[in-house]
Amino acid sequence: MHILVIGTGYVGTTTIVAFAEMGWKVTGLDTDMRKIQLLQQGTLHFYEQGLEDLLVKHLKDRNITFTSDSEDAIRAHNIIFICVGTPSHADGSADLTYLKEVSKEIGHAMNGYKLIINKSTVPVGTLEKVANWIKSTNDSSQAFDVASNPEFLREGSALTDALHPDRIVIGAYSDSVKTQLRELYQSMECPIMITTPRTAELIKYASNAFLATKISYMNELSRLCDQLGVSVIDVAQGMGLDPRIGQSFLRAGIGFGGSCFPKDIAALLHTAEKHDSDLSIIKNVMSVNQSQTMYLLNKARKRLSGFQHRRIALLGLAFKPDTDDTRHSPSLRILDKLLREHAYVTAHDPVAKLTLDSHHNWKQCNRPEQALRRADAVILCTEWPLYQSIDWSRMRDIMNKPNIFDGRNMLDAQQMRSLGFHYQGIGYE
Ligand SMILES: NC(=O)c1ccc[n+]([C@@H]2O[C@H](COP(=O)([O-])OP(=O)(O)OC[C@H]3O[C@@H](n4cnc5c(N)ncnc54)[C@H](O)[C@@H]3O)[C@@H](O)[C@H]2O)c1
């Protein structure tokens, strides 16, 4: 099978490599020439462990090619995956501009039967729109089918998730499409759920909203734990031993971020509102998430009697470890607040890089110790394993004041206190 993947971002590039690993020939198409040039040379334009090695291997074996010529690429393939971005409009609704553009390009270039499968996260009913957009430019009335195949991979473990998914969800209308997609995924060992496109679209949003709910629940509980002098880490462990609850997504912290949860929840809430449905739980998930980031900052502000002229070391900029993605990262909300309150911020992240041209009050450091030198406090925002292996006893000596605010409950509170630090975590005093 020869597959075309449109959009070579995090999802598209991972999908391309995964399909090549499954034994298919794959072409990646993007309008961004810089990305295409880098990918053609075997270089990833984002950080994702393990992906680049396989990309290079499959480029060499000619299983993968890249192009920016959409018309040629669409004409040369009859199985087309769409993996373009679906960001948020100001009102929270999903911005389908890229999807519409791609659909119209496909319709325009149609030269025979095509199966078009959407992997982008989209509101219920979008696949019907995709079909209509294709029709609107499909002047020669070529036959085509559409299907929905939401993506569940996580940045930081994208390749493993794509090669060993928990489940594959396919939303399709006709038996022949279902058969084609089953064949495409024949080497996968996970359950394949076949359903309607609308159900497939909602499964994606409902899954992300549920995971975010677990996080916000634990975060809100962590505030009560602080009041009661109970460790939220121990509570989470005890809860997670119940298989109906499970251990994952029970870690309290400064809240979730990234390119998916915040925008997908906003889009789900927008859909609910449009249909007079009150998803009150999900609304609260969002507001707890916003206030949780400030919850840690308030602890630090109180301890330091304000941030003005304080030197704050920020450890971690990415929204989670093992990625360079800073979209909607809680660290950035903290950084913004600190700068507004006239702190001087020295930040570190092993892979994420920020450009904040207009601000002189901050610096990004190459090593954690550079960020910590002369700091009045450190705020740990991303649980990179590197931060656990820091020589904290030496750090105490190079810091101006030994204050640690651990936004991920990553460090050992007792050990930090025995080293002479003032340590505060979240629900983990
Ligand atoms: N990033 C994740 O972890 C993740 C996980 C699951 C689902 N998703 C969903 O998958 C979709 C893609 O996410 P992403 O993180 O890969 O986005 P991304 O922004 O990293 O990549 C999107 C790519 O599409 C390209 N593009 C836009 N218009 C195009 C066009 N007309 N022709 C060709 N290419 C075009 C862009 O240049 C960009 O490279 C989104 O809907 C997202 O919600 C993302």
Ligand as a Chemical Component Dictionary entry (heavy atoms), coordinates in Angstrom:
data_LIG
# 
_chem_comp.id                   LIG 
_chem_comp.type                 NON-POLYMER 
_chem_comp.pdbx_formal_charge   0 
_chem_comp.three_letter_code    LIG 
# 
loop_
_chem_comp_atom.comp_id 
_chem_comp_atom.atom_id 
_chem_comp_atom.alt_atom_id 
_chem_comp_atom.type_symbol 
_chem_comp_atom.charge 
_chem_comp_atom.model_Cartn_x 
_chem_comp_atom.model_Cartn_y 
_chem_comp_atom.model_Cartn_z 
_chem_comp_atom.pdbx_ordinal 
LIG N1  N1  N 0  0.539  16.435 19.301 1  
LIG C1  C1  C 0  -0.100 15.451 19.914 2  
LIG O1  O1  O 0  0.361  14.904 20.916 3  
LIG C2  C2  C 0  -1.415 14.943 19.363 4  
LIG C3  C3  C 0  -1.912 13.701 19.806 5  
LIG C4  C4  C 0  -3.118 13.233 19.279 6  
LIG C5  C5  C 0  -3.822 14.006 18.355 7  
LIG N2  N2  N 1  -3.316 15.202 17.969 8  
LIG C6  C6  C 0  -4.078 15.978 16.967 9  
LIG O2  O2  O 0  -3.472 15.764 15.695 10 
LIG C7  C7  C 0  -3.543 16.955 14.898 11 
LIG C8  C8  C 0  -2.141 17.392 14.495 12 
LIG O3  O3  O 0  -1.406 17.711 15.665 13 
LIG P1  P1  P 0  0.159  18.025 15.632 14 
LIG O4  O4  O 0  0.580  18.206 17.053 15 
LIG O5  O5  O -1 0.850  17.013 14.785 16 
LIG O6  O6  O 0  0.156  19.438 14.894 17 
LIG P2  P2  P 0  1.401  20.219 14.288 18 
LIG O7  O7  O 0  1.037  21.659 14.361 19 
LIG O8  O8  O 0  2.663  19.751 14.933 20 
LIG O9  O9  O 0  1.454  19.755 12.753 21 
LIG C9  C9  C 0  0.500  20.094 11.797 22 
LIG C10 C10 C 0  1.199  20.180 10.434 23 
LIG O10 O10 O 0  0.227  20.377 9.401  24 
LIG C11 C11 C 0  0.827  21.182 8.407  25 
LIG N3  N3  N 0  -0.174 21.745 7.507  26 
LIG C12 C12 C 0  -1.092 22.720 7.733  27 
LIG N4  N4  N 0  -1.814 22.960 6.616  28 
LIG C13 C13 C 0  -1.359 22.118 5.652  29 
LIG C14 C14 C 0  -1.700 21.882 4.296  30 
LIG N5  N5  N 0  -2.678 22.581 3.692  31 
LIG N6  N6  N 0  -1.018 20.961 3.614  32 
LIG C15 C15 C 0  -0.025 20.256 4.203  33 
LIG N7  N7  N 0  0.346  20.427 5.495  34 
LIG C16 C16 C 0  -0.308 21.345 6.207  35 
LIG C17 C17 C 0  1.588  22.235 9.223  36 
LIG O11 O11 O 0  2.567  22.893 8.442  37 
LIG C18 C18 C 0  2.178  21.363 10.329 38 
LIG O12 O12 O 0  3.462  20.872 10.004 39 
LIG C19 C19 C 0  -4.296 17.971 15.749 40 
LIG O13 O13 O 0  -5.653 17.915 15.433 41 
LIG C20 C20 C 0  -4.059 17.472 17.167 42 
LIG O14 O14 O 0  -5.076 17.878 18.059 43 
LIG C21 C21 C 0  -2.135 15.692 18.434 44 
# 
loop_
_chem_comp_bond.comp_id 
_chem_comp_bond.atom_id_1 
_chem_comp_bond.atom_id_2 
_chem_comp_bond.value_order 
_chem_comp_bond.pdbx_ordinal 
LIG N1  C1  SING 1  
LIG C1  O1  DOUB 2  
LIG C1  C2  SING 3  
LIG C2  C3  SING 4  
LIG C2  C21 DOUB 5  
LIG C3  C4  DOUB 6  
LIG C4  C5  SING 7  
LIG C5  N2  DOUB 8  
LIG N2  C6  SING 9  
LIG N2  C21 SING 10 
LIG C6  O2  SING 11 
LIG C6  C20 SING 12 
LIG O2  C7  SING 13 
LIG C7  C8  SING 14 
LIG C7  C19 SING 15 
LIG C8  O3  SING 16 
LIG O3  P1  SING 17 
LIG P1  O4  DOUB 18 
LIG P1  O5  SING 19 
LIG P1  O6  SING 20 
LIG O6  P2  SING 21 
LIG P2  O7  DOUB 22 
LIG P2  O8  SING 23 
LIG P2  O9  SING 24 
LIG O9  C9  SING 25 
LIG C9  C10 SING 26 
LIG C10 O10 SING 27 
LIG C10 C18 SING 28 
LIG O10 C11 SING 29 
LIG C11 N3  SING 30 
LIG C11 C17 SING 31 
LIG N3  C12 SING 32 
LIG N3  C16 SING 33 
LIG C12 N4  DOUB 34 
LIG N4  C13 SING 35 
LIG C13 C14 SING 36 
LIG C13 C16 DOUB 37 
LIG C14 N5  SING 38 
LIG C14 N6  DOUB 39 
LIG N6  C15 SING 40 
LIG C15 N7  DOUB 41 
LIG N7  C16 SING 42 
LIG C17 O11 SING 43 
LIG C17 C18 SING 44 
LIG C18 O12 SING 45 
LIG C19 O13 SING 46 
LIG C19 C20 SING 47 
LIG C20 O14 SING 48 
# 
